[in-house]
Amino acid sequence: MDSKLAIFGGPKAIQIEQPHYMWPVISKETENAVLEQLHKTISIYDKSGIIDDVEKQLANYYKRKYALLINSGTMALYTMFVSAGLKKGDEVIVPVYNFPASVTPLFFIGAIPILCDAESVTGNIDPKAIEKKITKKTKAISVTHMWGIPCDMDEICEIAERHGLMLFEDFSHSHGAEFKGKLTGSFGNSAAASLQGQKILTGGEGGVFLTDDKEMYDKAILLGHYNKRALQEIEKDSPLYKFGVTGMGFKLRVHPLAAAIIHEQFPHLNEWLRQKRIFANLMNNFLKDMAGVETLDVPSYKKPSWYAYLFRYKSKELGGLEIEKFYKALKAEGCSEADIPKSTCPLNALPLFKNPNELFDGYKAPSPEQFPMAEDFYNNTIKLPVWTDSKDKVFVDLYLKTIEKVVINYRELL
């Protein structure tokens, strides 16, 4: 590999045409599954057919009593919060380093998101910071397993139990990830996840709500699956049954074609995860002792899904070289899939969280607060894909060698 950096006229380290990473995998089997469903029906009103099949798959996999398919991850999260009976003024502790849609549904309920700082290693919510946020108004903790790395669930579950708080999970990034042998999505009162196009398990668009609580499940059905499904599944002696025809007025059903995609892709999930873990281990081993790079130190009792691979950039180790210059050099070398995530960020910096009152009546602008751990993680992180096919090792090797090339020649960038 020529040592002269491409940003200064040297040859690109990666000269394979883009894209270097494509997701999801749309195989002939996926096409056939969609066509088969297309000719069966494209609208399902109750728990039957492909909807029933996929919900059973998900409930069995996550060892939950109930799984409910929803039309998006955002509405699955909204379903989770509504089904828990959260009300105006209730406080919910949430990670400040997060994707906004993990939290924004709370505004539509009138509940108050209480932003909580990250721990420094993975960017996930810090259990020690959670304790400091609990007040008499706190009703729940909602965690997000960022980038597919499980949160510290022993500590978080203990805090929730000790304080009598509900516990929710957003496992959109962490399909198949495990904490001490237990899948993310199977902790706490309920969980929700996106099944959108970039997720490891996907229907193109869609979401899922999981719980073991029948009352929560019934409320979730009322929220977005009125009439036939509500009357089919809510028991006649339940006080909720009388609302079955109208529900709460929303229709949040997943499209049967999306369910068909999920159903066909689901059996591949564990094989994809195995390959992702092989590649992530390879990436860790290559980068762990490299100047300017800090790999995320994930303990062995956590098995990430590796939705993405992140490393921390250590500017001081490379003469104070700014992350943006380092990143531009990677891109110039042909690392087209490298990314500095922007939409996933400390939420306190976003206008909606600074001034929610401008869009949602009754909210007070929160007091200015600093979240140093989340801000440091956000400002010093670079993201790479984690491939799912062993044939893609060529890209893994090229991306790693390119990072090494830029690190070796960093002085040219100063």
N, C-alpha and C positions, 0 to 999 in steps of 0.2 A: 504494500500500500504506500503510495507516494506520500511523503511527509508534509509537503507544502499544503497548507489549508486551502480548500476550495474557495473560501470567501476572499482569498487573495490571488486567485487565478490558478490554483492547483487543480488536478483532476478530482472529481467527486469520488468519495470513498464508495458510495452506493450508486451504481449506474443502471440498476434494474428499473424498468418502467413502473410507474405508480399505477394503481395503489399497491402498497406492500401488505396491507391488511384489509380484509373484507369480512364484514359480519352483517347479518347472519349467513349461515351456510344454507343456500337454497338449492337443495339437491333435486334430482328427478323424483325421489320419493316425496319430497315436500310438495312439488308441483302436483303430483298425482293425488295427494291427500286433499289439497285444495279443490281440485277438479271433482273429486269424488263427493266432497261435501257440497260443492256448488250444485250438483245435480240431485242432492237429497233435499236440502232446504237451506235457505240463507237467513231464516228468522226462526228462533226457538223461544217460545214464551215461558217454558217451565223448566224444571230440572229433568232433562231427558237428552237422549242422543249424545252428540259430541260434547255438549256442556257437562252432562252428568259424567261422562267418561273422564274428562280432564279434571274435574273437581275431585273425583275419586283418586285419580293419580296423585294429585297434589296433597290431598288429605293423608293418603297412605305414606307418601314420601316424607312428609314433615311430621308424621305421627300426631296429627291434629284431628279432632272429631269432625270439624267442619271446614270446608274450603268453599269460597264463593268467588266466582269469576266476575270481574268488573271491567268496564270499558277502558280504563286507564289506571296507571299507578297513582296518579294524583287523586282520583276519585276513590280508589281503594283506601288511601290514607284518610280521606274525608269520611268514608264509611267507617273506618276504624274509630275515629274520634267521636262521630255521632253515635255509633252503637254503644260506646262506653258511657253515654249519658253526660258528657261534658257540657257545661253550661256557661253562660256569660259571666265573666269575671274569674272563672277557674284558671289557675296557673298550671302550665305544663312545662316542665324543664326539658329543653331540647339542645342539641349540639349547635354551637354557633358556626363551626366549620361544617358546612352542609350544602346540599343542593336545595335551593329555596322551596321547591314544591313539597319537600318533606315536612315543611312547617306551615306554609301559607294556608292550607285548609283550616287551620285553627281560627283564622280571622273571620271566616264565614260563620263560625259558631259563636264568636264573641269571647272565646277563651284566649288567654294571654300567654304567648310563648315567652318563656324565661330563658334567655340565651346563656349557655354554659360553655366555658373554655375547654380546649382540647388538651389531651396529654401529648407530650412532645414527640413520642416515638412514631405513632401512626396517624395522628390527627383525629382519632376518635375521641368521643366525649370522655372527660376525665372524671372518674368516680369521686375523687377527693373534692373536685370543684362542685359536684352535684350537691353534696352535703351542705355546702355554704348557701345554696340557693333555695333551700326548703323553707317555706313559711306556712302559716295557717291556711293560706289559700291554695297551696300546692295540692293538686289532685293526681298528678301522674308524671312519670318520666317517659320520654320517648327517645329511643336511641336509633342511630343510623350506623350500620356497619360499613363505613366508608371504604370505597375501592375494593370491597370484598374481604376486608380484614375484620374478624369478629371483635366486638367490644369486649371489655373485661366483665363478662357476665356474672361471675361469682360475686364480685363486689357490688355490681349494680342491682342484682336480684336481692342481695342482702339488705341494701339500703331501702329498696322499695318495700320489702316485707317489714322491716323494722319501723318504718314510718307510715305503714298502711297506705301506700300509694299504688296506683295501677301502673303497670309497665307495658309499654308498646315497643314494637320493633319495626323499623323500615329496613327490609332486607333486599331492596331492589338491586344492590350491587353484589349481594352475597348468596345467590342461589347455590346451595350445596356446600357452603362454608360451614365449618364445625368449630365449636368451642368445647374442648374436653369430650369429644365424641358426640356432642348434641348439635343438631343443625340450627343455624340461625333461622329465625322464623318460628321456632318451637318453644321459645322462652316467653314468660309473661302472660298477660291476659289475652293479648291478641297481637297480630302482626299483619303487615301489608307490604306489597311489593309491586313494582312495575314489571310488566312483560313487554315493554316497548322494544323497538327494533335493535337497539344496541345492547340490550340485556342478554346475559348468558342463556337464559331460558326466555324465549320470545315468541310472540304471536304477531309481531309487527307493531301492533298497539294492543294494550290490554293491561289488566292488573289482577291481583288476587288478594283476598282478605282471608285470614286464618284465625280460628279461635277454637277453644274447647267449651266455651260458654254458650249455652242454648239461647239465653235471652239476648246476648249480643248478636248472635247469628240471626235471630228472628228480627231484631231491629235493623240489621244490615239488609235483610231481604225487603223489609218495609220501605227502607230508604230508596232503593233503586230497582226493585223487582216485584212491582205490584201486580195485583190481580191473580193470574193463574198460578204463578209460582208461590206467591204468598199464601194463597188458599190451599195449595198443595202441601206446603211444608210447616206452616205454623199450626200448632195443635188447636182444635176448636175450643178447648176450655181455657186457652190463653187469653188474657185481657187484650192482647195485641191482634187477635184474630179478626175482630170486628173492623179493623182498618185495612184488611187484606185487599179489597177491591181497589182502593185508591192509593194505598201505601202512603208515603210522605210526599208523593207527587213527582219524584224523579224517575227517569228510566236510565239505568246505568248498565244495561246488559252488554256483555262482550259479543262481538260479531262471531257467528259460527265459523267463518273462514279463518279468523284469528285462532279460535279454539282448535281447528283442524291442524294449523301449523304447530301450535304448542304440543298437541297430541303426538304428532310425528317426530318432533324434535326432542321431546322429553327423554326417550330411551338413550339418547346420545349424551345426556348431561354429564354422567359420571365419567365417561371416556374423555370428554372435553376437559373436565376438571383434572383428571389424571395427567393429561398432556400439559395443561397450563402449569401444574405444580412442578413437573419436570423442568419446563423452561424457566420458571421463576427461580427454582433452585440453581439452575445453571447461571442465570443472570446475577443472582446474589453472590455466588462463588467467584464470578469473574470481577465483579465491581467492588467487593467488600473491602479490599485493601488499596483501592485506587484513590489517589489524591483528588480532593475536590468533590468526592462522591461519598455519600453515606447511605447505605442500604437500610431499609426498615427492619429493625430487629424484632422479628415475630417469634414468640416462643413456640416450642414444639407442640404444646397442647392446643394451639390454634392452627386450623387448616384453612387458610384463605381460599376463596374462589378465584382470586387474582383477576377480578373484573378489569383491572389495569395494574401495571407495575409502576410504582413510584420510587424515585430516589431523591434524597435530600442533596441539594447543591451547597457546597461549603466554599463560599467565595474567598474566605481568608486563606485557605490552603492553596489557592491559585492567584496569589498576589492581589487579592481584592477585586478580581475580575467580576463585573456585574453578571448576574444570571442571564439577562437579556442578550448580552454579547455572546456568552457561551451557547445559549439556545440558538441564536442566529447562525453561529458557526456550525452547529449540528444540522440545521435545516439546509444550509448551503452545501453540506457534504452529501445530502440526499436522504437524510432521516425525516422523510415527509410525515411519518406517523408520530414523531415526537411532539409533545404538546406541553404548554404551561396552562393548566386548567384555570379558567377565569370565571365561568358561571358557577362553579362550585367554589365557595369563598366564605370568609367571615360575613355572616348575614348582617351584622350590625352596620356594615358599610353600605348596604343597599337602601335606596330611598324608601322602599316599602317598610323596612324595619326602623328607619330613622323617623319617618312621619306617617305611620299607618292611619292616622286620623284623617289624612287627605283623601283616602279612598274608603275607609271604613269608619262610620260614625261611632263615637263613644270611646275611641281609643285615645289615650294620652301618649304623646311622644315619650319614649323611654329616656331615662337619664343617660347622658353619654357615659360609655363604659369601654374600657380597653380589655382586649382579650389577647394578651401577648403570645401565648403558646399557639393559638390558632393563626394569628397573623404571621408568626415566624414560619409555621408550617406552610401556609399559603404562599408566602413570598419566596420560598426557597425549595420548591418542589417541581420536578419535571416528570412527566408521565409518558410511558411507553405502552404499546399494546402487549398482550400476552397471547401468543398464537395457540391454536388448538389442534393443529395437524403436525405430525412429526416431520413432514416434508418441508415445513416452514422453518426448520432449524437454520437454513441458509440466511433468513432474515434476522434471526436472533443473533447469529454470529456476526453478521455485517453491522448491525446496530451497536453491538458491544464493542467491536473493533473501531467503529467510528467514534464512539465516546472516548475510547482510549487515545485515538489520534488527536482529538481536540485537546484533551488533557495534557498530552505530551507537548503539544505546541501552543499552550495557552499564552506564553509570553508574547507571541506575535499579536495577540488580541489586546494586550494592555495598552 
